[in-house]
Amino acid sequence: MPVSQAQPPRLPDQPIGHSSEQVSRHLVVAALGRLTREHRDVLRELYFRGSSVAQAAHALGIAPGMVKSRTYYALHALRLAIEELRGIE
């Protein structure tokens, strides 16, 4: 699948212990789907893969400063998407 059509991370197949935790995971996954590809990519590298800023910069082919900037805006966009989705529930 081309990078431009990358999908947000899939939920684990294992059951999640607490129902509010399950709702939170579904909410985050849905919110990630609303982000731009660049924002999803930087969050995936830093938070899902555990990369350092330097490693993420290398993997994404951008400068470390750009990783920091995209992360800031990606987290802001993620918060807004979660708030919007909570209003829909």
PyMOL commands that place a pseudoatom at each C-alpha (Angstrom):
pseudoatom trace, name=CA, resn=MET, resi=1, chain=A, elem=C, hetatm=0, pos=[0.000, 0.000, 0.000]
pseudoatom trace, name=CA, resn=PRO, resi=2, chain=A, elem=C, hetatm=0, pos=[1.502, 3.398, -0.915]
pseudoatom trace, name=CA, resn=VAL, resi=3, chain=A, elem=C, hetatm=0, pos=[2.457, 5.616, 2.005]
pseudoatom trace, name=CA, resn=SER, resi=4, chain=A, elem=C, hetatm=0, pos=[-0.070, 8.249, 0.913]
pseudoatom trace, name=CA, resn=GLN, resi=5, chain=A, elem=C, hetatm=0, pos=[-2.855, 5.721, 1.524]
pseudoatom trace, name=CA, resn=ALA, resi=6, chain=A, elem=C, hetatm=0, pos=[-1.560, 4.502, 4.885]
pseudoatom trace, name=CA, resn=GLN, resi=7, chain=A, elem=C, hetatm=0, pos=[-4.272, 3.558, 7.321]
pseudoatom trace, name=CA, resn=PRO, resi=8, chain=A, elem=C, hetatm=0, pos=[-4.294, 4.461, 11.030]
pseudoatom trace, name=CA, resn=PRO, resi=9, chain=A, elem=C, hetatm=0, pos=[-3.062, 1.755, 13.380]
pseudoatom trace, name=CA, resn=ARG, resi=10, chain=A, elem=C, hetatm=0, pos=[-5.428, -1.182, 13.898]
pseudoatom trace, name=CA, resn=LEU, resi=11, chain=A, elem=C, hetatm=0, pos=[-6.837, -2.049, 17.277]
pseudoatom trace, name=CA, resn=PRO, resi=12, chain=A, elem=C, hetatm=0, pos=[-5.396, -5.100, 19.003]
pseudoatom trace, name=CA, resn=ASP, resi=13, chain=A, elem=C, hetatm=0, pos=[-7.327, -8.341, 18.644]
pseudoatom trace, name=CA, resn=GLN, resi=14, chain=A, elem=C, hetatm=0, pos=[-7.012, -9.014, 22.365]
pseudoatom trace, name=CA, resn=PRO, resi=15, chain=A, elem=C, hetatm=0, pos=[-9.869, -7.930, 24.613]
pseudoatom trace, name=CA, resn=ILE, resi=16, chain=A, elem=C, hetatm=0, pos=[-9.237, -4.836, 26.664]
pseudoatom trace, name=CA, resn=GLY, resi=17, chain=A, elem=C, hetatm=0, pos=[-9.909, -5.153, 30.375]
pseudoatom trace, name=CA, resn=HIS, resi=18, chain=A, elem=C, hetatm=0, pos=[-11.918, -2.044, 31.205]
pseudoatom trace, name=CA, resn=SER, resi=19, chain=A, elem=C, hetatm=0, pos=[-14.768, -0.796, 29.029]
pseudoatom trace, name=CA, resn=SER, resi=20, chain=A, elem=C, hetatm=0, pos=[-13.832, 2.908, 29.377]
pseudoatom trace, name=CA, resn=GLU, resi=21, chain=A, elem=C, hetatm=0, pos=[-10.301, 1.991, 28.281]
pseudoatom trace, name=CA, resn=GLN, resi=22, chain=A, elem=C, hetatm=0, pos=[-11.780, 0.246, 25.243]
pseudoatom trace, name=CA, resn=VAL, resi=23, chain=A, elem=C, hetatm=0, pos=[-13.807, 3.325, 24.371]
pseudoatom trace, name=CA, resn=SER, resi=24, chain=A, elem=C, hetatm=0, pos=[-10.705, 5.466, 24.744]
pseudoatom trace, name=CA, resn=ARG, resi=25, chain=A, elem=C, hetatm=0, pos=[-8.718, 3.263, 22.371]
pseudoatom trace, name=CA, resn=HIS, resi=26, chain=A, elem=C, hetatm=0, pos=[-11.505, 3.334, 19.798]
pseudoatom trace, name=CA, resn=LEU, resi=27, chain=A, elem=C, hetatm=0, pos=[-11.727, 7.104, 20.164]
pseudoatom trace, name=CA, resn=VAL, resi=28, chain=A, elem=C, hetatm=0, pos=[-7.981, 7.585, 19.650]
pseudoatom trace, name=CA, resn=VAL, resi=29, chain=A, elem=C, hetatm=0, pos=[-7.942, 5.305, 16.601]
pseudoatom trace, name=CA, resn=ALA, resi=30, chain=A, elem=C, hetatm=0, pos=[-10.898, 7.172, 15.101]
pseudoatom trace, name=CA, resn=ALA, resi=31, chain=A, elem=C, hetatm=0, pos=[-9.215, 10.509, 15.830]
pseudoatom trace, name=CA, resn=LEU, resi=32, chain=A, elem=C, hetatm=0, pos=[-5.960, 9.323, 14.231]
pseudoatom trace, name=CA, resn=GLY, resi=33, chain=A, elem=C, hetatm=0, pos=[-7.937, 8.609, 11.076]
pseudoatom trace, name=CA, resn=ARG, resi=34, chain=A, elem=C, hetatm=0, pos=[-8.846, 12.283, 10.871]
pseudoatom trace, name=CA, resn=LEU, resi=35, chain=A, elem=C, hetatm=0, pos=[-5.233, 13.489, 10.881]
pseudoatom trace, name=CA, resn=THR, resi=36, chain=A, elem=C, hetatm=0, pos=[-3.130, 14.199, 7.831]
pseudoatom trace, name=CA, resn=ARG, resi=37, chain=A, elem=C, hetatm=0, pos=[-0.708, 11.531, 6.666]
pseudoatom trace, name=CA, resn=GLU, resi=38, chain=A, elem=C, hetatm=0, pos=[2.249, 13.631, 7.862]
pseudoatom trace, name=CA, resn=HIS, resi=39, chain=A, elem=C, hetatm=0, pos=[0.775, 13.949, 11.345]
pseudoatom trace, name=CA, resn=ARG, resi=40, chain=A, elem=C, hetatm=0, pos=[-0.035, 10.238, 11.580]
pseudoatom trace, name=CA, resn=ASP, resi=41, chain=A, elem=C, hetatm=0, pos=[3.449, 9.340, 10.360]
pseudoatom trace, name=CA, resn=VAL, resi=42, chain=A, elem=C, hetatm=0, pos=[5.254, 11.440, 12.965]
pseudoatom trace, name=CA, resn=LEU, resi=43, chain=A, elem=C, hetatm=0, pos=[3.041, 10.165, 15.797]
pseudoatom trace, name=CA, resn=ARG, resi=44, chain=A, elem=C, hetatm=0, pos=[3.514, 6.586, 14.617]
pseudoatom trace, name=CA, resn=GLU, resi=45, chain=A, elem=C, hetatm=0, pos=[7.295, 6.962, 14.660]
pseudoatom trace, name=CA, resn=LEU, resi=46, chain=A, elem=C, hetatm=0, pos=[7.499, 8.641, 18.058]
pseudoatom trace, name=CA, resn=TYR, resi=47, chain=A, elem=C, hetatm=0, pos=[4.698, 7.051, 20.053]
pseudoatom trace, name=CA, resn=PHE, resi=48, chain=A, elem=C, hetatm=0, pos=[3.947, 3.702, 18.431]
pseudoatom trace, name=CA, resn=ARG, resi=49, chain=A, elem=C, hetatm=0, pos=[7.458, 2.731, 17.363]
pseudoatom trace, name=CA, resn=GLY, resi=50, chain=A, elem=C, hetatm=0, pos=[9.233, 4.523, 20.209]
pseudoatom trace, name=CA, resn=SER, resi=51, chain=A, elem=C, hetatm=0, pos=[11.713, 6.273, 17.925]
pseudoatom trace, name=CA, resn=SER, resi=52, chain=A, elem=C, hetatm=0, pos=[13.798, 9.196, 19.123]
pseudoatom trace, name=CA, resn=VAL, resi=53, chain=A, elem=C, hetatm=0, pos=[13.446, 12.533, 17.333]
pseudoatom trace, name=CA, resn=ALA, resi=54, chain=A, elem=C, hetatm=0, pos=[16.656, 11.793, 15.402]
pseudoatom trace, name=CA, resn=GLN, resi=55, chain=A, elem=C, hetatm=0, pos=[15.456, 8.302, 14.433]
pseudoatom trace, name=CA, resn=ALA, resi=56, chain=A, elem=C, hetatm=0, pos=[12.055, 9.627, 13.364]
pseudoatom trace, name=CA, resn=ALA, resi=57, chain=A, elem=C, hetatm=0, pos=[13.726, 12.367, 11.319]
pseudoatom trace, name=CA, resn=HIS, resi=58, chain=A, elem=C, hetatm=0, pos=[15.842, 9.793, 9.528]
pseudoatom trace, name=CA, resn=ALA, resi=59, chain=A, elem=C, hetatm=0, pos=[12.900, 7.436, 8.921]
pseudoatom trace, name=CA, resn=LEU, resi=60, chain=A, elem=C, hetatm=0, pos=[10.672, 10.235, 7.626]
pseudoatom trace, name=CA, resn=GLY, resi=61, chain=A, elem=C, hetatm=0, pos=[13.404, 11.993, 5.649]
pseudoatom trace, name=CA, resn=ILE, resi=62, chain=A, elem=C, hetatm=0, pos=[12.920, 15.330, 7.400]
pseudoatom trace, name=CA, resn=ALA, resi=63, chain=A, elem=C, hetatm=0, pos=[14.947, 17.495, 9.778]
pseudoatom trace, name=CA, resn=PRO, resi=64, chain=A, elem=C, hetatm=0, pos=[14.711, 16.902, 13.554]
pseudoatom trace, name=CA, resn=GLY, resi=65, chain=A, elem=C, hetatm=0, pos=[13.219, 20.365, 14.002]
pseudoatom trace, name=CA, resn=MET, resi=66, chain=A, elem=C, hetatm=0, pos=[10.454, 19.443, 11.581]
pseudoatom trace, name=CA, resn=VAL, resi=67, chain=A, elem=C, hetatm=0, pos=[9.739, 16.295, 13.605]
pseudoatom trace, name=CA, resn=LYS, resi=68, chain=A, elem=C, hetatm=0, pos=[9.303, 18.442, 16.730]
pseudoatom trace, name=CA, resn=SER, resi=69, chain=A, elem=C, hetatm=0, pos=[7.092, 20.934, 14.907]
pseudoatom trace, name=CA, resn=ARG, resi=70, chain=A, elem=C, hetatm=0, pos=[4.910, 18.249, 13.295]
pseudoatom trace, name=CA, resn=THR, resi=71, chain=A, elem=C, hetatm=0, pos=[4.591, 16.475, 16.625]
pseudoatom trace, name=CA, resn=TYR, resi=72, chain=A, elem=C, hetatm=0, pos=[3.358, 19.643, 18.311]
pseudoatom trace, name=CA, resn=TYR, resi=73, chain=A, elem=C, hetatm=0, pos=[0.745, 20.267, 15.621]
pseudoatom trace, name=CA, resn=ALA, resi=74, chain=A, elem=C, hetatm=0, pos=[-0.173, 16.583, 15.329]
pseudoatom trace, name=CA, resn=LEU, resi=75, chain=A, elem=C, hetatm=0, pos=[-0.900, 16.330, 19.053]
pseudoatom trace, name=CA, resn=HIS, resi=76, chain=A, elem=C, hetatm=0, pos=[-2.950, 19.521, 18.881]
pseudoatom trace, name=CA, resn=ALA, resi=77, chain=A, elem=C, hetatm=0, pos=[-4.936, 18.144, 15.924]
pseudoatom trace, name=CA, resn=LEU, resi=78, chain=A, elem=C, hetatm=0, pos=[-5.383, 14.828, 17.731]
pseudoatom trace, name=CA, resn=ARG, resi=79, chain=A, elem=C, hetatm=0, pos=[-6.794, 16.574, 20.809]
pseudoatom trace, name=CA, resn=LEU, resi=80, chain=A, elem=C, hetatm=0, pos=[-9.229, 18.544, 18.646]
pseudoatom trace, name=CA, resn=ALA, resi=81, chain=A, elem=C, hetatm=0, pos=[-10.333, 15.416, 16.790]
pseudoatom trace, name=CA, resn=ILE, resi=82, chain=A, elem=C, hetatm=0, pos=[-10.939, 13.590, 20.080]
pseudoatom trace, name=CA, resn=GLU, resi=83, chain=A, elem=C, hetatm=0, pos=[-12.996, 16.516, 21.399]
pseudoatom trace, name=CA, resn=GLU, resi=84, chain=A, elem=C, hetatm=0, pos=[-15.054, 16.563, 18.185]
pseudoatom trace, name=CA, resn=LEU, resi=85, chain=A, elem=C, hetatm=0, pos=[-15.640, 12.823, 18.330]
pseudoatom trace, name=CA, resn=ARG, resi=86, chain=A, elem=C, hetatm=0, pos=[-16.687, 13.006, 21.963]
pseudoatom trace, name=CA, resn=GLY, resi=87, chain=A, elem=C, hetatm=0, pos=[-19.303, 15.529, 20.959]
pseudoatom trace, name=CA, resn=ILE, resi=88, chain=A, elem=C, hetatm=0, pos=[-20.670, 13.071, 18.395]
pseudoatom trace, name=CA, resn=GLU, resi=89, chain=A, elem=C, hetatm=0, pos=[-20.999, 10.172, 20.851]
for i in range(1, 89): cmd.bond("trace and resi %d" % i, "trace and resi %d" % (i + 1))
show_as sticks, trace
zoom trace
